[in-house]
Amino acid sequence: MKGCLAIAFLSFAFFPAAFAQQTLKTENIFLITLDGMRWEELFEGAADTMINDMDMVKDTAAIQALFAGATPIEKREKLLPFFWNTIGQLGQLYGNRRLGNQVDCSNFYWFSYPGYNEILVGYSDPAINSNNKVYNPNVTVLEWLNQQMAFNGRVAAFGSWDVFPYIINDKRSGIPVNAGFQPATGHDLTPKEQVLNQLQEEIPSPWSSVRLDAFTHHYALEYIKKQHPRVVYISYGETDDFAHDGRYDHYLTSAHQTDVWIKDLWHYTQSDPFYAGKTTFLITTDHGRGNSPKTAWKSHGKTFDGSNAIWLAVLGPDTPALGEMNNKGQYWQNQVAKTAAAFLGLDYTNVEEVGKVIGEMIR
C-alpha cells in the first residue's frame, strides 16, 4: 500500500461514521456478482487451450474471432472491455494471482450459498453447507442497511438463481427480491416489465433453477429507473451454469454480455441526477473454479483446487484510480459487506466478527 493510501485509511478508521458521511461522495451502492466467474478469464482473457477445443466450443472460428489475442492484455480487453477500459482506468481490480494479489473465500465449501452468505453477511458460517432452499439465519448487510433510517425501503435485490429469496431471507428482512423465475409485481408495471413477464413464461431456460440473465438485468434496470433504490444487489448466474455444462463458448459470451450490462448500468447511473457522481459499484464472484482447463474447470468445491480463488472490482467517486492492483496482498470475500457499508459512511457490525474494510478502495 502506498503511504498516502495508508494515511487515508487510518484517517477513515479513526474518525467517526458521521465524519465519513460528510467527506465521502458515495450515497448509493450497487453490489454485483457474476456466479462462478474465474479470475483467469478476468485477468488473462480466453484460454487458448479451451477456445480451440471443439468439445467445449462448437464454433471455434467464431469464438476465436471474438476473443482470441496475442497477449493476455489484448484478450482480456476483448472479453471484458468495460472492466478494462473503464474500471481498469478509473477504479480498481483485485485478484491477479500472477502478481501475488490474492482474493479468497474464507468459507470451507467453495460453492454458491456459502459464498453468497459470506459476501452478504461478512463472515463464513460453517452451518451454511448446502445450496438447499433454507432461509438464512444470518442478517445480511442488505438487511442491516434496510434497518437504517436513511435506507429503509430503499434496498432491492435481483438474481437469476431461485435460492436468493432464501439467502437474503426476504420474509424476515422485508427486502424485495426478484429472483429465479419470479415476475415483476405491483400495480405500476412499466410496459417493459409487462413484456418481460410474458417472455419469461414463453422462453425456456436451459436450467430448472436459474433463469437467463437478460431477465434479471432488465427487471433490475426497470426497477432502478422507477424506484431509485439506494442499495441494489444484482447476481448474474449464467457463467456458472454454462461452465457446469462444459460450454466454454457460452461461458465466454455470457461473461462478455454481462460486461455490457454492467457498462449500461454504470452509464445509466452517471446520466441520472439521483445517482450521478454519488454511486459506487462493487463487483465480485461467489467462488472460483477448478484449475484444470480440460476437466476440473467445469466444477468447483473443496475437492477442486482453485475454487477458493476469487476477485474484486470497484468503481466510484471515492475510489482512487489505481487500476489493476499489483501489490502483493491477501484479501478475503468476507471483507465485501463491511466495505460496502463503509462507502456509505456506516460501520457495519453484526453478531459475528465481520471482515475488515478494504482500505485501499476508499480514498
C-alpha positions as CSV (number, residue, x, y, z in Angstrom):
1,M,0.0,0.0,0.0
2,K,1.3,3.4,-0.9
3,G,2.0,5.8,2.0
4,C,-0.8,8.2,1.1
5,L,-3.3,5.4,0.9
6,A,-2.2,4.2,4.3
7,I,-2.7,7.6,5.8
8,A,-6.1,7.9,4.1
9,F,-7.2,4.5,5.5
10,L,-6.0,5.5,9.0
11,S,-7.9,8.7,8.9
12,F,-11.1,6.9,7.8
13,A,-10.6,4.3,10.5
14,F,-10.3,6.7,13.4
15,F,-12.9,9.3,12.5
16,P,-16.5,8.6,13.4
17,A,-19.0,7.5,10.9
18,A,-20.6,11.0,10.9
19,F,-17.3,12.4,9.6
20,A,-17.2,9.7,6.9
21,Q,-20.7,10.6,5.8
22,Q,-19.6,14.3,5.4
23,T,-16.5,13.5,3.4
24,L,-17.4,10.6,1.2
25,K,-19.3,11.2,-2.0
26,T,-20.9,7.8,-2.2
27,E,-24.6,7.8,-1.4
28,N,-25.7,4.7,-3.2
29,I,-24.1,1.2,-3.6
30,F,-24.6,-1.3,-6.4
31,L,-23.2,-4.7,-5.3
32,I,-22.9,-7.0,-8.3
33,T,-21.9,-10.7,-8.6
34,L,-21.0,-13.0,-11.6
35,D,-21.6,-16.5,-10.4
36,G,-18.5,-18.7,-10.7
37,M,-16.5,-16.4,-12.9
38,R,-12.9,-17.3,-12.8
39,W,-10.0,-14.9,-12.1
40,E,-8.1,-16.4,-15.0
41,E,-10.5,-15.0,-17.6
42,L,-10.9,-11.7,-15.9
43,F,-7.1,-11.0,-15.9
44,E,-6.0,-13.1,-18.9
45,G,-9.0,-13.4,-21.2
46,A,-10.0,-16.6,-23.0
47,A,-7.7,-19.6,-22.5
48,D,-6.1,-20.7,-25.8
49,T,-6.3,-24.4,-24.8
50,M,-10.0,-24.1,-24.3
51,I,-11.3,-21.9,-27.2
52,N,-9.6,-24.4,-29.6
53,D,-11.3,-27.4,-28.1
54,M,-14.4,-28.5,-30.0
55,D,-15.7,-30.4,-27.0
56,M,-16.1,-27.1,-25.2
57,V,-16.6,-24.7,-28.2
58,K,-18.9,-25.6,-31.0
59,D,-17.7,-22.9,-33.4
60,T,-14.1,-22.3,-32.7
61,A,-13.5,-19.9,-35.5
62,A,-16.3,-17.6,-34.3
63,I,-15.1,-17.6,-30.7
64,Q,-11.5,-17.0,-31.8
65,A,-12.7,-14.0,-33.9
66,L,-14.4,-12.6,-30.9
67,F,-11.9,-13.3,-28.1
68,A,-8.5,-14.5,-29.3
69,G,-5.5,-12.3,-29.0
70,A,-1.7,-12.2,-29.0
71,T,-1.4,-11.3,-25.3
72,P,-3.4,-11.7,-22.1
73,I,-3.9,-7.9,-22.0
74,E,-5.4,-8.0,-25.5
75,K,-7.6,-11.0,-24.8
76,R,-9.0,-9.6,-21.5
77,E,-9.9,-6.3,-23.1
78,K,-11.7,-8.2,-25.9
79,L,-13.6,-10.3,-23.4
80,L,-14.4,-7.6,-20.8
81,P,-14.0,-4.2,-22.4
82,F,-15.8,-2.2,-19.7
83,F,-13.8,-3.9,-16.9
84,W,-10.6,-3.0,-18.5
85,N,-11.3,0.3,-20.4
86,T,-13.3,1.9,-17.6
87,I,-12.8,0.1,-14.2
88,G,-9.2,-0.6,-15.2
89,Q,-8.7,3.1,-15.8
90,L,-10.9,4.7,-13.2
91,G,-11.3,2.1,-10.5
92,Q,-9.5,-0.9,-9.1
93,L,-9.3,-4.7,-9.8
94,Y,-8.1,-7.2,-7.3
95,G,-7.2,-10.9,-7.6
96,N,-4.5,-11.3,-10.3
97,R,-2.6,-14.2,-8.5
98,R,0.2,-14.0,-11.1
99,L,1.1,-10.7,-9.4
100,G,0.7,-12.0,-5.9
101,N,-2.6,-10.1,-5.4
102,Q,-4.9,-12.7,-4.0
103,V,-8.6,-12.7,-3.1
104,D,-10.0,-15.9,-1.5
105,C,-13.1,-17.3,0.1
106,S,-12.8,-17.8,3.8
107,N,-15.7,-20.3,3.9
108,F,-14.9,-24.1,3.9
109,Y,-17.0,-25.1,1.0
110,W,-16.3,-23.0,-2.2
111,F,-19.7,-23.2,-3.7
112,S,-22.7,-20.8,-4.1
113,Y,-24.8,-20.5,-0.9
114,P,-21.8,-20.4,1.4
115,G,-20.1,-17.8,-0.9
116,Y,-23.1,-15.6,-1.2
117,N,-23.6,-15.8,2.6
118,E,-20.0,-14.7,3.1
119,I,-20.3,-11.8,0.6
120,L,-23.5,-10.5,2.1
121,V,-23.1,-11.3,5.8
122,G,-19.4,-10.6,6.1
123,Y,-18.3,-13.8,7.7
124,S,-18.4,-17.5,6.8
125,D,-20.8,-19.8,8.6
126,P,-20.0,-23.5,8.8
127,A,-23.7,-24.2,9.2
128,I,-24.3,-22.8,5.7
129,N,-23.1,-26.0,4.0
130,S,-25.5,-26.7,1.1
131,N,-27.4,-25.0,-1.7
132,N,-30.7,-26.0,-0.3
133,K,-33.6,-23.5,-0.1
134,V,-33.2,-22.8,3.6
135,Y,-33.9,-19.3,5.0
136,N,-30.6,-17.7,6.0
137,P,-30.5,-17.3,9.8
138,N,-27.8,-14.7,9.4
139,V,-28.5,-11.0,8.9
140,T,-27.0,-9.7,5.6
141,V,-25.6,-6.2,5.1
142,L,-28.6,-5.6,2.8
143,E,-31.0,-6.3,5.7
144,W,-28.8,-4.3,8.1
145,L,-28.9,-1.3,5.8
146,N,-32.6,-1.7,5.3
147,Q,-32.9,-1.3,9.1
148,Q,-31.1,2.1,9.0
149,M,-33.5,5.1,8.7
150,A,-31.8,6.5,5.6
151,F,-32.0,3.3,3.7
152,N,-35.3,1.7,4.9
153,G,-37.4,0.7,1.9
154,R,-34.5,1.7,-0.4
155,V,-32.9,-1.7,-0.8
156,A,-33.6,-4.2,-3.5
157,A,-32.2,-7.4,-4.9
158,F,-32.3,-9.3,-8.2
159,G,-30.9,-12.7,-9.0
160,S,-31.0,-15.4,-11.7
161,W,-30.8,-18.2,-9.1
162,D,-34.0,-19.1,-7.3
163,V,-32.3,-19.5,-4.0
164,F,-31.8,-15.8,-3.4
165,P,-35.0,-15.2,-1.6
166,Y,-33.7,-17.6,1.0
167,I,-30.2,-16.3,1.1
168,I,-31.4,-12.7,1.6
169,N,-34.3,-14.0,3.8
170,D,-36.9,-11.9,2.1
171,K,-39.6,-12.9,4.7
172,R,-37.6,-11.6,7.7
173,S,-35.7,-8.7,6.0
174,G,-38.6,-7.2,4.1
175,I,-36.3,-6.6,1.1
176,P,-38.0,-7.1,-2.3
177,V,-36.1,-9.9,-4.0
178,N,-36.9,-10.7,-7.7
179,A,-35.1,-14.0,-8.4
180,G,-35.4,-17.3,-10.2
181,F,-38.5,-17.2,-12.4
182,Q,-40.4,-14.6,-10.4
183,P,-42.2,-11.9,-12.4
184,A,-42.2,-8.2,-11.7
185,T,-45.2,-7.4,-9.5
186,G,-47.2,-4.4,-8.5
187,H,-49.9,-2.1,-9.9
188,D,-47.5,0.2,-11.7
189,L,-45.7,-2.2,-14.0
190,T,-44.0,-0.5,-16.9
191,P,-44.6,-1.7,-20.5
192,K,-41.2,-3.3,-20.5
193,E,-41.9,-5.1,-17.2
194,Q,-45.1,-6.4,-18.7
195,V,-43.3,-7.7,-21.8
196,L,-40.6,-9.3,-19.6
197,N,-43.2,-11.1,-17.6
198,Q,-44.7,-12.5,-20.7
199,L,-41.4,-13.5,-22.3
200,Q,-40.2,-15.1,-19.1
201,E,-43.1,-17.5,-19.3
202,E,-42.6,-18.2,-23.0
203,I,-38.8,-18.5,-23.3
204,P,-37.4,-21.7,-21.8
205,S,-34.3,-21.6,-19.6
206,P,-31.7,-24.4,-20.0
207,W,-31.9,-24.9,-16.2
208,S,-34.6,-25.6,-13.8
209,S,-33.5,-23.2,-11.0
210,V,-31.7,-20.4,-12.9
211,R,-33.3,-18.0,-15.4
212,L,-31.5,-16.4,-18.2
213,D,-29.6,-13.3,-17.1
214,A,-31.3,-11.0,-19.6
215,F,-34.4,-11.2,-17.4
216,T,-32.5,-10.5,-14.2
217,H,-30.7,-7.5,-15.8
218,H,-33.8,-5.8,-17.3
219,Y,-36.0,-6.4,-14.3
220,A,-33.4,-4.7,-12.2
221,L,-32.9,-1.8,-14.6
222,E,-36.6,-1.1,-14.9
223,Y,-37.0,-1.2,-11.1
224,I,-33.9,1.1,-10.6
225,K,-35.4,3.7,-13.1
226,K,-38.8,3.6,-11.4
227,Q,-37.9,3.3,-7.7
228,H,-34.4,4.7,-7.4
229,P,-33.2,2.4,-4.6
230,R,-30.1,3.4,-2.8
231,V,-28.7,-0.1,-2.3
232,V,-29.0,-2.6,-5.2
233,Y,-27.8,-6.2,-5.3
234,I,-27.7,-7.9,-8.7
235,S,-26.5,-11.5,-9.2
236,Y,-25.9,-12.8,-12.7
237,G,-25.8,-16.6,-12.9
238,E,-25.2,-17.8,-16.4
239,T,-21.4,-18.0,-16.2
240,D,-21.5,-20.7,-13.6
241,D,-24.2,-22.8,-15.3
242,F,-22.6,-22.7,-18.7
243,A,-19.4,-23.8,-17.1
244,H,-21.0,-26.7,-15.4
245,D,-22.4,-27.6,-18.8
246,G,-18.9,-27.6,-20.2
247,R,-19.8,-24.9,-22.7
248,Y,-16.7,-22.6,-22.7
249,D,-18.1,-20.7,-25.7
250,H,-21.3,-19.8,-23.8
251,Y,-19.4,-19.1,-20.6
252,L,-17.3,-16.5,-22.6
253,T,-20.2,-14.9,-24.4
254,S,-22.2,-14.7,-21.2
255,A,-19.3,-13.0,-19.4
256,H,-18.9,-10.6,-22.3
257,Q,-22.6,-9.8,-22.3
258,T,-22.6,-9.2,-18.5
259,D,-19.7,-6.8,-19.0
260,V,-22.0,-4.9,-21.5
261,W,-24.9,-4.9,-19.0
262,I,-22.7,-3.6,-16.2
263,K,-21.5,-0.8,-18.5
264,D,-25.1,0.0,-19.3
265,L,-25.9,0.2,-15.6
266,W,-22.9,2.4,-15.0
267,H,-23.8,4.8,-17.9
268,Y,-27.4,5.0,-16.6
269,T,-26.3,5.9,-13.1
270,Q,-24.0,8.6,-14.5
271,S,-26.8,10.1,-16.5
272,D,-29.4,10.1,-13.8
273,P,-29.1,13.0,-11.3
274,F,-30.1,10.8,-8.4
275,Y,-27.1,8.6,-8.9
276,A,-24.6,10.6,-10.9
277,G,-21.3,11.1,-9.1
278,K,-22.8,9.5,-5.9
279,T,-22.8,5.8,-6.7
280,T,-20.2,3.1,-6.2
281,F,-20.2,-0.3,-7.9
282,L,-18.6,-3.2,-6.0
283,I,-18.3,-6.4,-8.1
284,T,-17.2,-9.9,-7.2
285,T,-18.0,-13.6,-7.5
286,D,-19.2,-16.3,-5.1
287,H,-16.4,-18.9,-5.8
288,G,-13.7,-19.8,-8.3
289,R,-13.4,-23.0,-10.4
290,G,-11.1,-26.0,-10.7
291,N,-7.7,-25.1,-12.1
292,S,-7.5,-27.8,-14.8
293,P,-8.9,-26.4,-18.1
294,K,-9.9,-29.8,-19.5
295,T,-11.6,-31.4,-16.6
296,A,-11.9,-29.6,-13.2
297,W,-12.8,-26.3,-14.9
298,K,-16.4,-27.4,-15.1
299,S,-16.6,-27.9,-11.3
300,H,-15.9,-26.2,-8.1
301,G,-15.9,-27.1,-4.4
302,K,-13.4,-28.2,-1.7
303,T,-12.1,-31.1,-3.8
304,F,-11.2,-28.8,-6.8
305,D,-8.1,-26.8,-6.4
306,G,-8.6,-23.2,-7.4
307,S,-12.3,-23.0,-6.3
308,N,-11.3,-20.7,-3.4
309,A,-9.7,-18.1,-5.8
310,I,-11.9,-15.1,-6.5
311,W,-11.6,-11.4,-7.4
312,L,-12.9,-8.0,-6.7
313,A,-13.6,-4.8,-8.7
314,V,-14.7,-1.4,-7.6
315,L,-15.6,1.8,-9.4
316,G,-16.9,5.0,-7.8
317,P,-16.3,8.6,-6.7
318,D,-14.4,7.7,-3.5
319,T,-12.0,5.1,-5.0
320,P,-8.5,6.0,-6.2
321,A,-8.0,5.1,-9.8
322,L,-5.2,2.5,-9.3
323,G,-6.5,0.1,-11.9
324,E,-5.1,-3.5,-11.7
325,M,-3.7,-3.9,-8.2
326,N,-0.2,-5.3,-8.4
327,N,0.7,-5.1,-4.8
328,K,1.3,-8.4,-3.1
329,G,-1.5,-8.9,-0.6
330,Q,-4.3,-11.1,0.7
331,Y,-7.9,-10.1,0.6
332,W,-11.0,-12.0,1.6
333,Q,-14.6,-12.5,0.5
334,N,-15.7,-11.6,4.0
335,Q,-14.5,-8.0,3.5
336,V,-17.1,-7.1,1.0
337,A,-20.0,-6.4,3.3
338,K,-18.2,-4.1,5.7
339,T,-16.5,-2.3,2.8
340,A,-19.9,-1.7,1.0
341,A,-21.3,-0.1,4.2
342,A,-18.1,1.9,4.7
343,F,-18.7,3.6,1.3
344,L,-22.0,4.8,2.8
345,G,-20.2,6.2,5.8
346,L,-21.5,3.4,8.1
347,D,-19.7,0.9,10.4
348,Y,-21.3,-2.4,9.6
349,T,-21.4,-4.6,12.7
350,N,-23.1,-7.9,13.2
351,V,-23.4,-10.7,15.8
352,E,-20.1,-12.2,14.5
353,E,-16.8,-10.8,13.6
354,V,-17.0,-9.5,10.1
355,G,-14.2,-9.0,7.6
356,K,-12.3,-5.7,7.7
357,V,-12.8,-2.7,5.4
358,I,-10.6,-2.9,2.3
359,G,-8.9,0.4,3.0
360,E,-7.2,0.8,-0.4
361,M,-10.7,1.1,-2.0
362,I,-11.7,4.2,-0.2
363,R,-9.9,7.5,-0.8
